Amino acid sequence: CLLKERHMEAFRPKILIAFLVLIPIWCTLMTTLPVQLFQLGSFAKLWQANLLAVCLLTGFYIYHLFHKGIFGNRLKHETFEWDSRIRAINESTQFIRHAIKNEMIKIEWCARNLAELEDAEHTRYADIIMSSSNHLKEYLERLSKYSGEIHLDIKEYPLSLLLEENLRDMLRLYPDIRIFSHVDDSETLFCDRIHFYEIINNLFQNAADAMNRKGSIHIACLKDSKHKKTIVSIQDDGPGLNSQQLQKLFDAYYTTKNTNIHTGLGLYYCKNVMLKHKGSISAESIPGHGTVFLLTFPSIPPKRR
């Protein structure tokens, strides 16, 4: 029956069930019948070896249940970090959102008035303001809809297209920073577009601050086919970070800046978004030689993870 099965979707669960059921039966028959038929008293306890077979099959079953699933069902393990700091951040989200919304109305009004002036410089700045305002509105709508918890809308995008808006905004805001993209047009990424923009924006802003708004940033992409990962690297030529700073870099409220305008939540947010993607973010640095951030994404669709 199994040999005649032509549909692989049906063949795999059938062979798996046959494997799980038949092996214990065969083990029982092989360890009890010969002993009884041939009166092999010295092998009377051979049946206890079945326990080992059952343990191995149980482990095999659990592995497939989590890894590939059985009969269309697959268990999923997801880790949530839910300490008092996260609760405090989420509780304040409502108030922050309303405050930003009120200020955005005034910002958009000023930007529209600037755009009406017959001045190329004013028009350029108005475009930057409106672009940032529109993105912020879209991001606030996402926060409002999901009550502060990070929810993802993961799709496959060309990586160069994802980076295009970030690169355009950075070049406008920091004309003295050179950005080199080593990303091939064929490279794609499974991610949430809005949250990806925010991650890259955070890393670009941090790099610009570290380099005092003058220097170079290199962006590259590496495919790890063996582990089915896509790694996006962002490297600056700033002063770098020491080992103590690297250890605390992704903690909530930790910042390496000495100004009051930085909250220390940017990289903490990036870490949580990457965890939601089933990926990771890490940093490597040598003092005096810049810092490189590595964003690791699964290179397979969410339904197959």
C-alpha positions in Angstrom: 0.0 0.0 0.0 2.8 2.4 0.9 4.8 1.5 -2.2 1.8 2.4 -4.4 1.3 5.8 -2.7 2.2 8.5 -5.3 1.4 11.6 -3.2 4.4 12.6 -1.0 2.2 14.7 1.3 0.3 11.5 2.2 3.3 9.1 1.9 5.4 10.8 4.6 2.8 10.7 7.5 1.9 7.1 6.5 5.4 5.9 6.6 6.0 7.8 9.9 3.0 6.1 11.6 4.0 2.7 10.2 7.5 3.3 11.6 6.2 4.3 15.0 3.7 1.4 15.3 5.5 -1.5 13.7 8.9 -1.2 15.4 7.5 -1.7 18.9 5.5 -4.7 17.7 8.5 -6.2 16.0 10.7 -5.6 19.1 8.1 -7.3 21.3 7.8 -10.3 19.0 11.5 -10.7 18.6 12.2 -10.5 22.3 9.4 -12.7 23.6 8.5 -15.4 21.1 11.9 -16.9 20.6 12.5 -17.0 24.4 9.2 -18.8 25.0 9.5 -21.2 22.0 13.0 -22.3 22.7 12.9 -22.0 26.5 15.8 -19.6 26.7 15.7 -18.8 30.4 18.9 -16.8 30.3 17.1 -14.3 28.0 13.9 -14.1 30.0 14.5 -10.4 30.6 15.3 -9.5 27.0 11.8 -7.9 26.6 13.0 -5.0 28.8 15.0 -3.8 25.8 11.7 -2.7 24.4 11.8 0.2 26.9 14.9 1.6 25.0 13.0 1.3 21.7 10.0 3.1 23.1 12.1 5.9 24.5 13.9 6.4 21.1 10.6 6.4 19.2 9.1 8.9 21.6 12.0 11.2 21.0 11.7 10.7 17.3 8.0 11.5 17.5 8.5 14.7 19.5 11.2 15.8 17.1 8.9 15.5 14.1 6.0 17.0 16.0 8.0 20.2 16.5 10.2 20.2 13.4 8.0 19.1 10.4 4.7 18.3 11.9 2.4 15.2 11.7 -0.8 15.1 9.7 -0.7 18.8 9.2 -0.2 19.7 12.8 3.1 21.1 14.2 3.9 22.3 17.7 5.5 25.7 18.0 7.6 27.0 20.8 7.7 30.8 21.3 9.6 32.6 24.0 8.1 35.7 25.5 10.1 38.2 27.6 7.6 39.8 29.9 9.3 41.5 32.8 8.3 44.7 34.6 10.2 46.9 32.2 8.3 45.6 29.2 5.0 46.1 31.1 6.0 49.7 31.9 6.9 50.4 28.3 3.6 49.0 27.0 1.6 50.9 29.5 3.1 54.2 28.4 2.6 53.4 24.7 -1.0 54.8 24.8 0.0 58.1 26.2 3.0 58.5 23.9 0.9 57.6 20.9 -1.7 60.3 21.6 1.0 62.9 22.3 2.8 62.2 19.1 -0.4 62.3 17.1 -1.3 65.7 18.3 2.2 67.1 17.5 2.1 65.4 14.0 -0.9 67.5 13.0 1.0 70.7 13.6 4.1 69.3 11.8 2.1 68.3 8.7 0.5 71.7 8.6 3.9 73.4 8.7 5.2 71.0 6.0 2.4 71.8 3.7 2.9 75.5 4.1 6.6 75.0 3.4 5.9 73.0 0.2 3.8 75.9 -1.1 6.7 78.3 -1.0 8.6 78.8 -4.3 11.9 77.8 -2.9 13.7 74.6 -3.8 15.4 74.3 -0.5 12.2 74.7 1.5 10.4 72.2 -0.8 13.2 69.6 -0.2 12.9 69.9 3.6 9.1 69.8 3.3 9.4 66.5 1.4 11.6 65.0 4.1 9.2 66.1 6.8 6.1 64.7 5.0 7.9 61.4 4.3 8.9 61.0 7.9 5.4 62.0 9.1 3.7 59.6 6.8 5.9 56.7 7.9 5.4 57.7 11.6 1.6 57.7 11.1 1.7 54.2 9.5 3.8 53.0 12.4 1.5 54.5 15.0 -1.5 52.9 13.4 0.3 49.5 13.7 1.0 50.2 17.4 -2.6 51.3 18.0 -4.1 48.2 16.3 -2.0 45.7 18.3 -1.9 47.5 21.7 1.9 47.8 21.9 2.7 44.1 21.3 4.8 43.5 18.2 2.9 41.8 15.5 4.4 41.0 12.1 3.1 41.0 8.6 5.9 38.9 7.0 6.3 38.9 3.2 9.1 38.4 0.8 10.7 41.6 -0.4 13.7 42.5 -2.6 16.3 43.6 -0.1 17.4 46.5 -2.2 13.8 47.8 -2.4 13.5 47.6 1.4 16.7 49.6 1.9 15.8 52.2 -0.7 13.7 54.4 1.6 16.3 54.3 4.4 19.1 55.2 2.0 17.2 58.1 0.5 16.3 59.5 3.9 19.9 59.1 5.3 21.5 60.8 2.3 19.2 63.7 2.6 19.7 64.1 6.4 23.4 63.4 6.4 25.0 64.5 3.2 28.5 64.0 4.6 28.0 60.3 5.2 28.7 58.0 2.4 26.7 54.8 2.2 27.9 51.8 0.2 25.4 49.1 -0.6 26.9 45.8 -1.6 23.4 44.1 -1.9 22.6 42.3 -5.2 19.2 43.1 -6.8 18.3 39.4 -6.7 18.6 39.2 -2.9 15.2 38.8 -1.1 14.2 38.9 2.6 11.2 37.5 4.5 10.4 40.3 7.0 7.8 42.8 8.1 8.4 45.9 6.0 7.5 48.6 8.6 9.5 47.0 11.4 12.5 46.4 9.1 12.5 50.1 8.2 12.6 51.0 11.9 15.4 48.6 12.6 17.6 49.9 9.8 16.7 53.5 10.7 17.8 52.9 14.3 21.1 51.4 13.2 21.7 54.2 10.7 21.0 56.9 13.2 23.3 55.2 15.8 26.0 55.0 13.2 25.6 58.7 12.3 25.8 59.8 15.9 28.8 57.6 16.5 30.6 59.1 13.5 29.6 62.7 14.4 27.6 62.8 11.1 30.6 62.2 8.9 32.0 58.9 7.7 31.0 55.8 5.8 28.5 53.0 6.2 28.7 49.6 4.4 25.7 47.3 3.9 26.0 43.7 2.8 24.0 40.5 2.6 25.1 37.0 3.1 23.1 33.8 2.5 23.7 30.9 4.8 22.2 28.0 2.8 23.2 25.4 5.3 21.3 26.9 8.2 18.7 28.6 6.0 19.5 32.1 7.2 19.9 35.5 5.6 22.4 37.8 7.3 22.3 41.6 6.7 25.4 43.4 8.0 25.7 47.2 8.6 29.2 48.5 9.4 30.3 52.0 10.3 33.8 53.4 10.7 33.0 55.2 14.0 35.1 54.9 17.3 33.7 51.4 18.1 32.5 50.0 21.4 34.3 48.2 24.2 33.4 44.8 25.6 31.3 46.2 28.5 29.3 48.4 26.2 28.7 45.4 23.9 27.3 43.3 26.8 24.7 45.9 27.7 24.0 47.2 24.2 20.5 45.6 23.7 19.3 46.1 27.3 16.3 48.4 27.8 17.2 52.0 28.7 20.9 51.5 28.1 22.5 54.1 25.9 26.1 55.0 25.1 25.1 58.7 24.4 25.4 61.4 27.0 22.4 63.5 25.8 18.9 63.6 27.2 17.2 63.0 23.8 18.2 59.3 23.7 15.9 56.8 25.5 18.0 53.7 25.3 15.1 51.8 23.8 16.1 51.7 20.1 18.3 48.6 20.1 16.1 47.0 22.7 13.2 47.4 20.2 15.4 46.0 17.4 16.2 42.9 19.5 12.5 42.2 20.2 11.6 42.6 16.6 14.3 40.2 15.5 13.2 37.7 18.0 9.7 37.9 16.7 11.1 37.2 13.2 12.7 34.0 14.7 16.0 35.7 14.0 18.6 37.6 16.0 20.7 40.8 16.1 24.3 41.0 17.3 27.1 43.5 17.3 30.8 43.1 16.8 33.3 45.9 17.5 36.9 46.8 18.1 37.5 50.2 19.8 38.9 52.5 17.2 37.8 50.4 14.2 34.0 50.9 14.0 31.1 48.6 14.7 29.2 46.0 12.6 25.6 44.9 13.4 24.4 41.6 12.1 20.7 41.0 11.4 20.0 37.3 11.0 16.6 36.4 9.4 15.2 32.9 8.5 15.4 32.5 4.7 12.3 30.4 4.5 8.6 31.5 4.6 6.9 31.6 8.1 4.6 28.7 7.3 7.6 26.4 6.7 9.5 27.3 9.9 
